[in-house]
Amino acid sequence: MSKEDRLKWIYSSKDNEELAERYDEWAESYDQELEEDYGWQIPQLIAEELSHLTPRSSRVLDAGAGTGLVGRYLGALGYSDLVAIDLSNEMLNKAREKSVYGEFHQMDLAETLNFPDDSFDAVVCSGVLTFSHAPAKSLNELVRVTKPGGHLLYSLRTDAYESMGFEDITRGLDADGKWELLEKKGHQSFAEKEQEVVHDIWVYQVL
Ligand SMILES: C[S@@+](CC[C@H](N)C(=O)[O-])C[C@H]1O[C@@H](n2cnc3c(N)ncnc32)[C@H](O)[C@@H]1O
């Protein structure tokens, strides 16, 4: 399947069950197609950004870890206390092969996460907050499980910010004094193809 068809197929999933099934099917060739052929850059950019903010001993949640690309970069940077969650078990199985995460949990970011408040020093979320995937309200949960003083880094396609309700959720978290924006920067998502696609990487400190 071409990447255009693959993404259409992914984005046209009618519910989370179908989305998980489709990612299960894509898991085997995901790294080859998205990283090698397209040069998906966001996992590396998020991992590098995190490394400037939080010590190597930090407990880090990779929310929507997929095949574990962010974890692979974090592992190479010296992080070893990594937890992966994802909707798709087959994507998590591919993440297991990276041998960098200590825990794997099948969880839905649209629901209450099965972690106590303030569980993680940092939370990263790459390529997950988007159409037909995890909704804007997931941010409330990601903030809840991050320790005060900890960091939350996520990518968001620029065209999803208003249309998916991220603006409202962001304003609510601002108004409630839950976090402080440290940086928001646009990045070309793919190095090799579709170079017009841009993701913002949002970097917050949780309060
Ligand atoms: C484009 S992949 C990104 C994977 C990885 N973070 C990366 O940057 O390569 C999106 C991942 O989000 C997961 N996902 C989508 N919706 C989700 C949800 N509601 N809860 C948890 N995971 C979700 C998918 O199963 C898939 O593994």
The ligand as a Gaussian input file, in Angstrom:
#p B3LYP/6-31G(d) Opt

LIG

0 1
 C        1.412000       7.579000      13.972000
 S        1.609000       6.381000      15.267000
 C        2.868000       7.193000      16.268000
 C        3.698000       6.178000      17.010000
 C        4.968000       6.760000      17.648000
 N        4.643000       7.599000      18.764000
 C        5.793000       7.486000      16.610000
 O        5.959000       8.706000      16.714000
 O        6.278000       6.814000      15.688000
 C        0.158000       6.616000      16.263000
 C        0.063000       5.625000      17.418000
 O       -0.951000       6.086000      18.297000
 C       -1.714000       4.991000      18.727000
 N       -3.043000       5.494000      19.120000
 C       -3.968000       6.069000      18.323000
 N       -5.042000       6.447000      19.043000
 C       -4.771000       6.114000      20.333000
 C       -5.499000       6.228000      21.536000
 N       -6.730000       6.770000      21.570000
 N       -4.937000       5.755000      22.676000
 C       -3.687000       5.190000      22.651000
 N       -2.954000       5.054000      21.540000
 C       -3.487000       5.514000      20.385000
 C       -1.746000       4.059000      17.523000
 O       -2.058000       2.730000      17.895000
 C       -0.325000       4.221000      16.987000
 O        0.560000       3.292000      17.552000

